[in-house]
Amino acid sequence: MRKRRQSTTTRSASIDLGGRIGNLSDLFSNERAVLIVFVVFVLLTAFTGGGSRSDIDGLLILRPAAVLVCGYALVVHGRSCVQKVKLPLAVVLALMALCLLHLIPLPPAIWTSLPGREAIVELSGALGMSDVWRPLSLDTNRTWNSFFALFVPLAAILIIAGVSEKQRHLVFSLLFCVALISLALGVMQLIGSRQLYLYEITNIGRPVGLFSNRNHQAVLLAWMIPASVWLAAQWLGRNQVSTSTYLGLAFLYLLIIFLIFLNGSRAGFLLVLPATAMAVWLAGVLFKRDISDKGKAHERRLRVLKYAGIGVGALLLVFAVALLTADRQTALSRIFEGNIDADQRAELLPLFWQMLGDFFPWGSGMGSFESVYRTYESVEMLSTRYLNQAHNDLAQILIEGGAPALLLIFTVAVWFVRRAWAVLREPSNRIKADGVFFGGSILLWLLASLADYPLRAPLSAVFVAILSVEFARLAGHAKSEGLAARSTR
């Protein structure tokens, strides 16, 4: 009898323990827990991931946290969630795989035959080191840095994959709040002291917000223009949009323009043009009502908003052209001079093209640009300024990654165009508006990457990763709807 009672007690204790473990597992895997982890990760990225340099102290916290978030997401989410974000996930994993491939030691016979290594081969022969195995990357430390940096957008993709559709508004509300914090911090930096800047190497005297680079802050501010309209429609709905809503959006718009102007980023100022066009189009689609007695006043306000947006956009275009063509000694043009001005960037393009040709098709190694550029820098280019990035991410990734990077870019471009076309053909205005917002927001960062390197800052990378996930989900939905429609014919 005692043995039976003991076995019964043991069995009940194990059942109780198993139930507690199950409840604990459910606690950490439910939607609220996933959302909390996502919020904490985004806020951590906001205050530690605003710079692109590898020696920022905050990365010692951010990158290990990103690895933990990746592990948590893989444990919590099912395979079905990951299936929805296949392409953004595949892009990040492909870049990480390319980094690891560039770190594999190669036999001397293969390494010496790689293009762009002739000077090193000659020097190694003179030193008697011709038989040394070397990796493809010409700067392995920076390649490792590029590999670990990719864990931040990877974590964002994996954790957002499990966020439900009904929580999407909360996700982008959080991102917009981060942008508002950066905006407010930028205002305080204009009137405050050096202690309000988060990074040692930064643009002192400019409203950089949560970033270390003023250009990166300008891209985020430009994104806020269409994001404010899209979020207003999500939270208020078109039936509750009033004159006060329009006034609030107009005030925020003018504040953003003013801060970008004081920021001094030419690229950011030019991005205001497509951002404004997106916002006006979104307002026309998302705030549109049926013509009725109650809707006529709303239609009149919407018509005024459209004409005002077109007028402001035209004025911005004229103003931007005037600034860019003005004499550099004028006060207005001086605020648009960067660390590497437009003339120097134009002069560097032929050099980048030469570097690309020298290292094609295998590249110089992911993250190795700065070290490689020093071997090409002429005496005339030497100054107190330094080039830590190419200020043209398309050129830099092709120099570092070679033909594999070119193939990856081409694949993503084809996918993006096809999915965008599928979304724009949708009969639903809501899906079209979401597609324009997600896809257009991604294009804003990509356009900025042609003259700078915003995606190398972890905070910007997280924004684009989340936007890419939502665009992939929307594009997948549009594709499945289109296939279903064809099957019923």
Summary of the structure (lengths in Angstrom):
residues: 489
radius of gyration: 25.8
end to end distance: 72.1
largest distance: 100.2
contacts: 1541
relative contact order: 0.11
helix: 75%
strand: 1%
